[in-house]
Amino acid sequence: MLTQFSKAVTVMVATLVLATAAHANMYGKNKDIVDVAVENGSFNTLVAAVQAGELVDTLKGDGPFTVFAPTDEAFAKLPEGTVEMLLKPENKDKLVAVLTYHVVPGKVTAADVVNVDRATTVQGQAIMVNAEGGKVMINDAQVLATDVKASNGVIHVIDTVLIPQ
């Protein structure tokens, strides 16, 4: 009897996991990169920057895009006043350069990353990719989560804001 109960619980848990995964895939397929970032809640600073840089329509476009998305904590690591300075209208060009340095054209999944050592960003400069020792680094930023699906691309969560040279 306990064995049948264990099997039933296992089947229920497996069903729940599959249903959750299916929901997550549906969520990503129906939401573009901006919508996924907004609804996540960990990218408030990034979303504010994308709005200030007037890049919302671009990142809601067809894509596909690969976005290396810094968390709010990543932005908090910048020197005091940096975010505020970048968000000023007179610094829009600098802000757009920083933001587009986080975007690679095309869809680059975690499986693809292990086969590359650099990628050219929308901003025009290359980012370095290092997948060794069980972690993936994009320049000096560690990838915290990979393959967050969106209808127009993929998001990889990073712990540091990437600054172009």
C-alpha positions in Angstrom: 0.0 0.0 0.0 2.8 2.4 0.9 4.4 1.6 -2.5 1.3 2.5 -4.4 1.0 5.7 -2.3 4.6 6.6 -3.1 4.0 5.9 -6.8 0.9 8.1 -6.8 2.8 10.9 -5.1 5.6 10.6 -7.6 3.2 10.7 -10.5 1.5 13.8 -9.0 4.8 15.6 -8.5 6.0 14.7 -12.0 2.7 16.0 -13.4 3.0 19.2 -11.4 6.6 19.8 -12.6 5.7 19.2 -16.2 2.7 21.5 -16.0 4.8 24.2 -14.4 7.4 23.8 -17.2 4.7 23.9 -19.8 3.3 27.1 -18.2 6.8 28.6 -18.2 7.3 27.9 -21.9 3.9 29.3 -22.7 4.6 32.4 -20.6 7.9 33.0 -22.5 6.3 32.4 -25.9 3.6 34.9 -25.3 5.7 37.6 -23.7 8.5 39.6 -25.4 11.8 40.4 -23.7 10.5 43.7 -22.1 7.3 42.0 -20.8 9.3 39.2 -19.2 11.7 41.6 -17.6 8.9 43.8 -16.3 7.0 40.9 -14.8 10.1 39.3 -13.3 10.5 42.1 -10.7 14.3 41.7 -10.5 15.0 44.1 -13.4 13.3 47.4 -12.3 16.5 49.5 -13.0 17.1 47.8 -16.3 13.5 48.4 -17.4 13.7 52.1 -16.3 16.9 52.4 -18.3 15.4 50.8 -21.4 12.5 53.3 -21.1 14.8 56.3 -20.6 16.9 55.1 -23.6 13.7 54.8 -25.7 14.6 51.2 -26.5 11.3 49.6 -25.5 9.9 49.4 -29.0 13.2 47.9 -30.3 13.2 45.2 -27.6 9.6 44.5 -28.2 10.4 44.0 -31.9 10.6 40.8 -33.9 14.2 39.9 -32.9 15.4 37.5 -32.1 17.6 39.1 -29.4 19.8 37.7 -26.7 19.9 40.0 -23.7 22.4 39.7 -20.9 20.2 41.3 -18.3 21.8 42.8 -15.1 19.7 42.5 -12.0 18.8 45.4 -9.8 21.6 44.2 -7.5 24.1 44.4 -10.4 23.1 48.1 -11.0 23.5 48.7 -7.3 27.2 47.7 -7.6 27.9 50.6 -9.9 29.6 53.6 -8.3 27.2 55.9 -6.5 25.4 58.3 -8.9 26.2 56.3 -12.1 22.6 55.1 -12.7 21.2 58.6 -12.0 23.8 60.2 -14.3 23.0 57.7 -17.1 19.2 58.3 -16.8 19.5 62.0 -17.4 18.2 63.1 -20.9 21.5 64.7 -21.8 23.3 61.3 -21.3 20.9 59.3 -23.5 23.7 58.4 -26.0 25.8 56.9 -23.2 22.8 55.1 -21.7 21.9 53.6 -25.1 25.6 52.5 -25.6 25.6 50.7 -22.3 22.2 49.1 -22.9 22.9 47.9 -26.4 26.2 46.5 -25.2 24.0 43.9 -23.3 22.3 42.8 -26.5 23.5 40.3 -29.1 21.5 39.9 -32.3 20.1 36.4 -32.7 19.1 33.8 -30.2 22.1 32.5 -28.3 21.2 29.8 -25.8 23.3 28.4 -23.0 24.1 25.4 -25.2 25.5 27.8 -27.8 27.6 29.8 -25.4 30.0 26.9 -24.6 31.0 27.0 -28.3 31.9 30.7 -28.5 34.5 32.9 -26.9 33.2 36.3 -28.0 30.1 37.8 -29.5 29.5 41.2 -31.2 26.8 43.3 -29.5 24.3 45.5 -31.0 26.4 48.4 -29.7 29.2 47.2 -32.0 31.8 46.0 -29.6 32.5 42.4 -28.7 31.9 40.8 -25.3 34.1 38.0 -24.1 32.5 34.7 -23.2 34.3 32.3 -20.9 32.6 29.0 -19.9 35.0 27.2 -17.6 34.9 25.7 -14.1 31.2 25.2 -14.0 30.3 28.9 -14.6 29.8 31.2 -17.5 31.3 34.7 -17.5 30.4 37.5 -19.9 33.4 39.9 -19.5 33.5 40.3 -15.7 29.8 39.4 -15.2 28.8 35.9 -14.0 25.7 34.4 -15.6 23.2 33.6 -12.8 20.4 32.1 -14.9 20.2 31.1 -18.5 17.6 30.6 -21.3 14.8 32.7 -19.9 12.5 32.4 -22.9 10.7 35.3 -24.5 8.7 35.4 -27.7 11.4 37.4 -29.5 14.6 35.9 -28.0 16.2 34.8 -24.8 17.5 36.4 -21.6 20.5 35.4 -19.6 20.6 37.0 -16.1 24.0 38.5 -15.1 25.3 39.9 -11.8 27.3 42.9 -13.1 26.5 45.7 -15.5 28.6 45.5 -18.7 30.3 48.7 -19.6 31.6 49.2 -23.2 35.2 50.5 -23.7 
